Amino acid sequence: MAGRIRIVPMVAVAVFLFGVVSVASGVANAAARRTVVVGIVEYARGNVVTVGRKTYDLKGARFQDGHGMPLEHPSDLRGKTLEILFRNGRIETVTVYRTLPQ
C-alpha cells in the first residue's frame, strides 16, 4: 500500500509535464503555420486576384502599403505587386507595392 501511495504523485507529475511539453510544442509550430505569397497581379476582379497562376479571394483581408500604412481596398490591383500573408490557412494581410516598369 505504501508503494502505491508514492506512485500516484509521480504519475500526476508525469502527466503534468507531458501536458506542458505538448503545449510548448504547439506554440513552437505557430511560426510554421505562416506562409507568404509574393507576385504581380495577373488578373483582378472584385475581391478575387490571380497571382502566379493561382487565384486568391482577398475578402476580409487587411490591406497595407509597402510602409505598413493601412489602405482601403484598392480598386485596381492589376499589375501591382502583392505580398499575401497567410496565418493558419487564412489570408490575414495583403501588402500592396507599386510595380516598377521594366
Secondary structure, DSSP 8 states (H G I E B T S, - for coil): -HHHHHHHHHHHHHHHHHHHHHHHHHHHTTGGGEEEEEEEEEEEETTEEEETTEEEE-TT-EEEETTS-EE---S--TT-EEEEEEETTEEEEEEEE-----
